[in-house]
Amino acid sequence: MSLVKWAFIGLLALPAAEIALFLILAALIGWLWTTILFVATSALGIFLLKRSGRRDLARVADGLAKGGLRGVNRNTPGLAYVLGAFLLILPGFITDLAGAALFIPAVRRWAARLIAPMAQKPKPRDGVIDLEPGEWRRIPEKKPGRPRSRRHA
């Protein structure tokens, strides 16, 4: 199964898993503490995202604008920090765990090694080269016509 299909299935299953984990935690530690933890992690994510400043957000946005996901280098300063804070803001404890993990340098390096091959452009096959929209331009075709005759004296 392709990566896109797995990602789609994961996005469909994530809300159900988040609700199940919320209910499990509520049964273990109580509804009030679970709700406080739920809100606190989102508030922490907002605080960290504000703390990262506009500079890190601008770097990530600039990379995305220039080349989409491939334009954001895995070593872009602040990328893991911004992504981790964003995951903390999203509601749910699974995304909170993933976001918190991105603040650990060893996990950040592991994730970068895992994602790096996916961010590279695929090699051309069968002589076909796929170009991004900004990498080519249309050249108008010359209209076929009669060649002009030259008079030789």
Buried (B, 14 or more C-beta within 10 A) or exposed (E): EEEEEEEEEEEEEBEEEBEEBBEEBBEEEEEEEBEEBBEEBBEBBEEBBEEBEEEBBEBBEEBBEEBEEBBBBBEBEBBBBBBBBBBBBBEBBBBBEBBBBBBEEEBBEEBBEEEEEEBEEEEEEEEEEEEEEEEEEEEEEEEEEEEEEEEEE
